[in-house]
């Protein structure tokens, strides 16, 4: 088992609330400077910038993970991660048909830039990406699992779109096997109040919308990696988050 420093929740310039300089190349560069080894790109309700992010991350020796921060029909934010790019983009296509079709107002919400592998803007997504989708938490979990991925609630220690703030408690017999904290210092307080959390895998991620928000090498998960390959480590990560190892 080898410890890998991770940040599993980062937004690119495709998320309207993120800085325009959160390009795939810049994210990969800052992650490498910060000593991270596994980095997930998780834009709001889309994974369209994951292919160029994979290319830039691999050039810098990072292990990229394709993902999405999904807003469920309950208005809960959930991190969705996948063991390969094919599964990521399959889920992206599925979610695209279940997004709210409200046009983006760039002057209010910000740009939604699609990027290419040269880190150039190659288009935009016209509908606003941040509203709730038509997918319930249970439905989304089933679709992510079908593609070999893992879904878990994001930043449960925040009042904005956190599952505890929305529902008040964890659902009985939750379908998810992990959860995310934004602030690791909130772990003791939350686990005392919500004892079921002790049965789940804990992650700590930045939810970065600015380059300076990307985490430094502090949170790590120990994963099997022999014989080594980035694909093996990525699959081991998903397996760990699914509570399988």
C-alpha positions in Angstrom: 0.0 0.0 0.0 1.3 3.4 -1.0 -0.1 6.8 0.3 -1.2 9.1 -2.5 -1.8 12.8 -2.0 -5.2 13.7 -3.5 -7.5 16.5 -4.4 -10.7 14.9 -5.7 -12.9 18.0 -6.2 -11.6 20.8 -8.6 -13.6 23.0 -11.0 -12.3 24.2 -14.3 -13.3 27.3 -16.3 -16.2 25.3 -17.6 -18.0 25.8 -14.2 -19.5 29.3 -14.3 -18.5 30.1 -10.8 -14.8 29.3 -11.4 -12.1 31.6 -12.6 -11.4 31.8 -16.3 -7.7 30.9 -15.6 -8.8 27.5 -14.2 -7.8 25.9 -17.5 -6.9 22.1 -17.6 -3.2 23.0 -18.1 -3.2 25.5 -15.2 -5.0 23.1 -12.9 -2.5 20.3 -13.7 0.4 22.6 -13.2 -0.7 24.0 -9.9 -1.5 20.5 -8.6 2.0 19.3 -9.5 3.5 22.3 -7.8 1.5 21.5 -4.7 2.9 18.0 -4.6 -0.4 16.2 -5.4 -0.4 12.8 -7.1 -4.1 12.1 -7.8 -6.3 14.9 -9.1 -10.0 14.8 -10.1 -11.7 17.4 -12.3 -15.3 17.8 -11.2 -17.2 20.6 -13.0 -20.8 21.3 -12.2 -23.1 18.8 -14.1 -20.6 18.3 -16.9 -17.3 16.4 -17.6 -16.6 18.0 -21.0 -13.2 19.4 -20.0 -12.0 16.0 -18.6 -10.3 14.8 -21.9 -7.9 17.8 -22.1 -7.3 17.7 -18.4 -6.2 14.0 -18.7 -3.7 15.0 -21.4 -2.2 17.8 -19.4 -2.1 15.8 -16.1 -0.4 12.9 -17.7 2.3 15.1 -19.2 3.2 16.2 -15.6 3.1 12.7 -14.1 -0.2 13.2 -12.3 -2.9 10.5 -12.1 -6.0 12.2 -13.5 -9.5 11.2 -12.5 -12.6 12.0 -14.6 -15.6 13.2 -12.6 -18.4 15.7 -12.0 -20.0 17.6 -9.2 -23.6 16.6 -9.8 -26.5 18.7 -8.4 -29.2 16.2 -7.7 -32.9 16.8 -7.9 -32.9 17.3 -4.1 -30.3 20.1 -4.6 -27.5 18.0 -3.0 -24.0 18.3 -4.4 -22.5 14.9 -5.1 -19.0 14.0 -6.3 -19.0 11.4 -9.1 -15.7 9.8 -10.0 -14.9 7.1 -12.6 -12.2 4.6 -13.2 -11.7 5.6 -16.9 -12.4 8.4 -19.3 -15.0 6.3 -21.3 -17.2 5.9 -18.2 -16.8 9.6 -17.4 -17.9 10.7 -20.8 -20.8 8.2 -20.9 -22.1 9.7 -17.7 -21.5 13.2 -19.1 -23.8 12.4 -22.1 -26.4 10.9 -19.8 -26.5 14.0 -17.5 -26.5 16.4 -20.4 -30.0 15.3 -21.3 -31.2 15.8 -17.7 -29.9 19.3 -17.1 -32.1 22.3 -16.6 -32.3 24.2 -20.0 -31.9 27.7 -18.7 -29.6 29.8 -20.8 -26.4 31.0 -19.1 -26.2 34.7 -18.4 -22.4 35.3 -18.6 -22.8 38.8 -17.2 -24.3 37.3 -14.0 -22.9 33.8 -13.6 -19.7 33.8 -15.6 -18.2 32.0 -18.6 -18.5 28.3 -19.3 -15.4 27.6 -21.4 -14.8 24.4 -23.2 -11.1 23.8 -23.7 -8.9 21.7 -26.1 -5.7 19.9 -25.6 -3.7 23.1 -26.5 -5.4 24.8 -23.5 -7.4 27.1 -25.9 -11.0 28.0 -25.7 -12.9 25.9 -28.3 -16.5 26.6 -27.4 -19.0 27.1 -24.6 -22.0 25.3 -23.1 -25.0 27.5 -23.6 -27.3 26.4 -20.8 -26.4 27.3 -17.2 -24.7 24.4 -15.5 -25.3 25.0 -11.9 -29.1 24.3 -11.4 -30.3 21.0 -10.1 -30.6 18.2 -12.6 -33.6 15.9 -12.9 -31.7 13.0 -11.2 -32.4 12.0 -7.6 -29.5 11.0 -5.4 -30.6 7.3 -5.7 -31.0 7.5 -9.5 -27.6 9.2 -9.9 -25.9 6.6 -7.7 -27.3 3.8 -9.8 -26.1 5.4 -13.1 -22.6 6.1 -11.7 -22.3 2.6 -10.3 -23.4 1.2 -13.7 -20.4 2.8 -15.2 -18.0 1.5 -12.6 -17.8 4.7 -10.7 -18.5 6.0 -7.2 -20.8 8.8 -6.0 -20.7 10.4 -2.6 -22.0 13.6 -1.0 -19.8 16.7 -1.4 -18.7 19.1 1.4 -21.1 17.8 4.0 -19.7 20.3 6.5 -21.1 23.2 4.5 -24.6 24.7 4.6 -24.7 25.3 0.9 -25.9 22.2 -1.0 -24.5 19.8 1.7 -26.5 16.7 2.3 -26.7 17.3 6.1 -27.9 20.9 5.5 -30.5 19.8 3.0 -31.9 16.6 4.7 -30.9 17.3 8.3 -29.5 13.8 8.7 -27.9 11.1 6.6 -30.6 9.0 4.9 -31.2 5.6 6.5 -29.1 2.9 4.8 -27.4 5.4 2.5 -26.5 4.2 -0.9 -23.1 6.0 -0.8 -20.0 4.6 0.8 -17.9 7.7 1.3 -18.3 11.4 2.0 -16.3 14.6 1.5 -15.3 17.3 4.0 -14.1 20.7 3.0 -12.5 21.3 6.3 -10.9 18.3 8.0 -11.2 20.0 11.4 -15.0 19.4 11.2 -14.6 15.6 11.2 -14.7 15.1 15.0 -17.8 17.3 15.4 -19.7 15.7 12.6 -18.9 12.1 13.5 -20.0 12.6 17.1 -23.3 14.0 15.9 -23.8 11.6 12.9 -22.3 8.3 14.1 -23.1 6.5 10.7 -20.3 8.5 9.2 -17.8 6.3 11.0 -18.8 3.5 8.6 -18.0 5.5 5.5 -14.7 6.5 3.8 -13.7 10.1 4.5 -12.2 12.4 1.9 -11.0 15.9 2.2 -10.9 18.0 -0.9 -10.6 21.7 -1.9 -13.7 22.3 -4.1 -11.3 24.7 -5.8 -12.7 27.4 -8.0 -9.4 29.4 -8.1 -5.8 28.2 -8.7 -4.8 29.2 -5.2 -7.6 27.1 -3.7 -6.1 23.8 -5.0 -5.1 21.6 -2.1 -1.5 21.1 -1.0 -0.2 17.6 -0.3 -2.0 17.0 3.0 -4.8 14.5 2.5 -3.7 11.0 1.3 -5.3 7.7 0.7 -3.2 4.5 0.8 -3.7 2.4 -2.3 -2.3 -0.8 -3.8 -0.2 0.0 -6.8 2.0 -3.1 -7.8 2.7 -3.7 -10.6 2.4 0.1 -11.0 0.3 1.8 -13.6 -1.8 5.0 -13.4 -4.8 3.0 -14.5 -4.3 0.5 -11.6 -4.0 3.3 -9.1 -7.1 5.1 -10.4 -9.1 1.8 -10.2 -7.8 1.2 -6.7 -9.0 4.7 -5.7 -12.5 4.0 -7.0 -12.5 0.6 -5.3 -11.4 2.2 -2.0 -14.1 4.9 -2.2 -16.7 2.2 -2.9 -15.7 0.5 0.3 -14.4 -2.6 -1.5 -10.8 -2.5 -0.1 
